[in-house]
């Protein structure tokens, strides 16, 4: 769905002129306040009888503007003095100051979005907004969930819920207070974090979700900001949350904890003696198919095995590609890193896997491996290497790290297959475990 603003921006000057001249004076003056015309798709409330709408997005994706405009749409009627759908609104943020400075008086807050004839009045002493039609919005701090005992509301806006200090308590109390009208609703605007309250809300059948990365709102952001953030955080777990607006979960009982993964980050590549590219081919192709896991790992294999160290150099995994395409990507990664060997799992493709790789490079050193154990069983000794601090990560591995956080002893709890993790496991098994099994301590001759 394209907004009117997107259509207008892509139209020819003649079409734009014709459109603007075709508006009445009243329509022309009202145009800046018609959010439905200017809004991005993720800023428009979904249809249906939902109870909670979660707008999950990266920094600067337009979440605050969407929340403020939704409140406007709830409280405003046809005329300035006419009643809207909602009469009692809760504005809930991390602190009272955050609500006031961001949700109310911020550049994308309620006051900035309100037309002059419908602008509410701020009553600082009572921490509330009063609209010309009598609608009231009460400020609530997540530091004080008990303040939600007593008041009742027919609408609520909860901002940055994922970083509230007493999030679960505050959210629960808010649910008890949302009891006015035919369908009391709440909108949640937040950059995602791996916190229980947000995950529970997202799993609730009465919740609807819209999502957008920071990039979606680039027209309203400084190009230097986008460039700098992508350079610093692109491809990292933090970047997935803060820029892509994706929830990166760590499953209960994960083989790789967030602490283990963070400890592995920032490694160097000095002294590598071997580099391996591992491939975990997909069983199918197309938009909904699993990914082809392609992971490059280097290792410094000097001294006894307990002194060996490995570094994950790149995650070159691809999705939706045919066999010839993913094979070309894998071989290119092999050449780019000057690898010694490619390791490819053949459970799904058999001889076809070797054939498509050989078509790209007939002389490439290739080892075919077949999984005889479950994914979790194969992954456990690799996770132990991380626990011992023997594996490091370069940057740009956010999606691989996200899959690692969802691999448990009971299996993978994420969507689809953990192809990136499978490729990682095959690479480190070849470099560290299999090599250690064949290692023999040099014999010292005594005289």
N, C-alpha and C positions, 0 to 999 in steps of 0.2 A: 504494500500500500504506500503510495506517495502522498506526501503532504502538499497543500496548496503552495507552500513556499518553494518546495522542490520543483514543482511544475512551473512556477513563475520564474525561478532562477534559470531553468533550462529552456524557457520559451524565447522566441525571437523578440527583438525590440518592438516590432510591429504588433505582435500578439500582446505583449505587456501593455503597450500604450492603449490598445483597443480595450483590454480588460479594465484598466484603471479609469478610462473615460466612460466606460459603461456603468460604473458605480454611481449611485446617488450620493449626494453630499453626506447624508447620514451614514451610509454604508462605508464611504471612503474614510470618514473620521473614526468609525468604529473598527476598521480593519486591524490596527495595531493591537486591539484588545481581543481579537478573535483567535484564541489559542489553537482551536481545532484546525485553523487554516495554516498556522505556522509550525505546529508541533511535528516532531519526528514520530515515527510509528510507535516506538517504545514508550512515548510519553502520553499515549491515548489509552484510557481505561478500557479493558476488554469488556465485551458484552457478557450478560449472564448474571445470575443471582449469586455472585461470589461474596464471601465475607471479608477476605483479605486479599489485597492486590500488592504484590511485591515487585517493586521496580529495582532490579539489580543491575548495576552498571559500574563501569570504571570511573576513575576520578574525572570530573568535568563532563560526564556524559549527559548532563541535563536532568539529573534526578530531582534536585531541589526545585527547579522550575516546574517540573511535572507535579510534584507534591503540592506546591503553592497553587498552581492552576486547578488542581483537583479540588482543593478546599474552596476556591472561588466558585467552581461549578456546583459545589454542594450548598453553599450558603446564599448565593445570589438568586434572585427571582427575575421575572421579566422586566420589572422596573426597579429603581433604587430602593423603594420602600416595600416592594413585594417580597413575600416570604419565599425562601428556597426549600430544597428538600431537607436540609439539615438546619437545626436551630442551636444545637449544643455540640461544640467540637473540642476534642482534646488535641493539643499540640505537644508531643512528647519528644524530648531530646535528651542527650547525655546530661546536660546541666541547664539551668534556667538561662544562663548567659548564652549558651549555644542556641537555644530556641529563639531568644530575642535577636541575636546578632546574625544568625543564618536563616532561620525559617521565617522570621517576621521582617527584619530590616535588612537582610542581605540583598545583594544585587539581583538575585533570582527569587527573593522571598515574597511573602504575601503582599506587603505594602508596595513593592515595585511592580507587581503584576496587576494591582487593583486600578480600575478606571477612576478618574477623579470624583465622579458622582457616587461611587460605591466604596470609596476607601474607608476602611475601618479606623476607629480611634483606639490608640494604645493607652490603657490605664495601667501605668507602671506599678502603682501601689497594690493593685489587685492582680497583677500579672495576667491581664486578659485583653483581648481585642473585642470591640463592639462595632458591628456593622450598622449602617443606617436603617436596615430593616429589623434590627433587634437581635440578630444572630450573635452568639458569643463563642469565642474560642479561648479556652483556658490553658495556660502554660503549665506543663508538668515536667519535673526532673526525674530522670531514671535513678538518681541517687535516693529518691524518696518515694518508693512505690506505695507506701501507706497513704500518701496524699490522694490516691485514687479511691480510697474508701469514702463513700458518701456521694461524690459527684456521679452524674450519669450523662451519657452522651449518645448521640445518634451518628457520629462520625469521628474519625481520629486520623491524625497524620503522625507517624512515628519515623523520625529521621535518624539514620546511621545506627540502627538497632544493634548491628553486629558488634559495636564497641561500647554498648551500655555497660556500666559497672554491675548493676543488679538486673540483668536483662530478663531472666526468666521470671523473677518475681514481678517486675514492672509489667511485662507483657501479660502475665496471668491476671494481675489486678485490672489491667486495661480491658481485658475480655469481660470481666464481671461488670465493668462500668459501661460497656457498650450495649445498652439495653433499651434505648428509645427508638421509636419509629418502627416501620414495617421491616426494614432491612438495614440495621446498623452495619456500617462498613468501616474498614481501616485501610489506609495505604501506607506501605512501608517503603521508604527510600533508603537504600543502603549499598555501600561497597561490601561485597561478600567477605566473610571470614568463616573459618571452620569452627563455629560455635554451636552448641546443642540447640539453643533456642531458634536460631535461624533455620537449621536443618529440620527441626520439628515443624515449623511453620510451612516450609516448602513441601513437606510430605502430607500436609493436611488437605483432604479432598476439597475443602471450601476455599482453597488458596489458588489464585491465578498469578502468573508471573510474566513480566516482560523484561527483556534484557538488552543491553547495548554496551559495546566497548567505548572507551574514551574517544576513539577515532570517529565514532558516529556523529559526534558533535564538533568536528574539527573546524567547521565554519565559524564557530564562536570561540575558538581557542587559539592562542599564539602558536604559530608554526614552530618556533624555537622550543616551546614547552613540549610539544609532541615529539620533536626530534630528540631532545635531551632525555625524556622519560623512556623512549624506546631504546635509546643507546644504553641507558643504565639498567633498565629492568626488562627489556624485551626478552622473551623466552625463559624467564625465571618464574618460580612459584609466586613471588610477590607481584610480578608483572601480570600474571594470569588473574590475580585478584584485583589489583589496583588499576590496571589498564584495560584488561579484557572483561572485567566484571564477572569472572567465573568463580564458582565456589570450589575450592581445592580442599577436598576432604581427606582426613587421615582416619582410616577405619580402626575400630576397636580391635586391639590385638594385632596391629600391623607389624609385619616383619621389619619394615623400615619406619622408624618414628621420624617425626619432623626434626627432632633434635639430631638424630643420626644423619639425616640428609643435609641439614644446615652445617653440620660439622665437616661434611665432605666438600662443601663449596669453597671456591677460591684456591684450588690446587694449581701447582705449576707443572710444567711438562719437561723439566730438565732430566736428561739422562735416560730417556726411554730407550729400551733395547728391542722391544717388539711392539707391533701394532696389529690388531685384528679387527676386521669388520664382520659383524655377525648379522645374519638375516633370518627373520622369522616370517615366512611368506603367508599371505592371507589365503583363506579357503575360497574366497569369491572376490569379485570386483564390483565396482559401482558405488553409488552415493552412500548406501547403507552398509557397505561391506566393512569388515574389520581392516585395521591398518596393516601395512607391511612394516614390521619392525626392522629398522636398520640402525645399528648402534656401533660406533667406533670407539675402541678402548685401547689405550697404550699401557705398557708396563715396564718397570725397571726391575729386571730379574738378575740382580747381583747378590752374591752371598747365599746363605741358606734360605729356604722358602719363607721362613717367618720374617725375613727382612725385605721381602719383595713388596713393591707398591704398584698400584694401578691407578690410572686416570681415565675417566670417561671423557673423550674428546669431542664427540658430536652425536646428536640424535638426528639422523637424516630420514626418519620414518616418513612414509607417505600413505595416503588413503585414497581408495577408489581407483588406483592405477592397475592396468593390465600387467601381465607377467613381464612382457618385454620392457615396459616403462619402469617398474620397480627394479628390475635387474640392471637397467641402465643407471639408475640413481645409485644403486649399491656399488657398481663397478666404478662410477665416478668418485664416490666417497673413498674407495680403495686407493685410487690413483692420487686423489687430493692429499691423502694422509701418508702416502708411501707405505702402505700396509704390507705385512709379510704374508698374511693369509686371510681368506674369507671362510667363515663357518656358516653353513646354511642348514636349517632344519628341513627334513624331507618327509615328515609325517603326512602333511597335507598334499604335497605335490609330487612326491616320488622322484622319478627320473626327470620329470619336466623341469624341476627346480634347477638341476645341474645343467640341463640343456639350454635354458634361457640365459643362464649366466655365461655358459660357454659361447653362446652366440655373440655376446658382448666382448669377450676376451677368451680365446681358446686356451691360452697358456696361464691363465690366472691360477695361483695356488689355492685349491678349493678343498675344504674338508666337509663332507656331508655327515650330519648327525641325526639320530633318530631318538625321540623322547620315549623312554620306557617307564618313566616315573611321572607323577603328577607335577603340575607347575609349582605348587607350594613346596613340595619335597625338593625339587631341583633348586628352588630359590633360597631355601634356608641356609645352606652353607655359604651362599654369596652374601646374604644379609649379615652373616657372622663376620665376613671380611670387613664390612662397614663398621660393625660393632668394635672391631679391633683397630679401627682407624687406618686401614690399609688401602682404602679406595677413595680417591678424590674426584671432584667434578669441576669441569670448566663451566662457563656461563652458557645460557641458551638451552638449558635442559629442563625447563619448567614442566612440560607435558610428560616427559619421562618420570620426573620426580613426583608428579601428581599420581601417576599409576603406581609407583612404588609405595606411596602412602596408602593405597587401597588393596595391597596384597597381604593377605593374612594366612595363618597356618591352615585355616579352613577353606581357603581359596580366594579368588579375586572377587571383590564386592562392588567393583565399578561396572560401568556399562561395557558391553562387548567383551572382547578378549584383550588381555594385557600384552599385546604384541611387542610393545617397546621394552617392557620388563623381560619378556622371554628372550629378546635379542641381547639385552644386557647380560642376562644369566648365561647364555651360550658363550658370549665373548669372554666373560670373566672365568667361566669354567675352563675354557680352552687355555687362557693365559695363565691362570693362577692354580686351579685345582688339578687339572690333568698334567700340567707341567711339573707341579710339585710331586705328584704320584710317581712320575718317571725320574725324579731327581735322585742322584746318588751322591752322597757326601764324598768328596775327594779323599782317596786313601793316602794316608801319611806313612811313608816307609821309614821304619825304625832300623837303626844300625846297631 
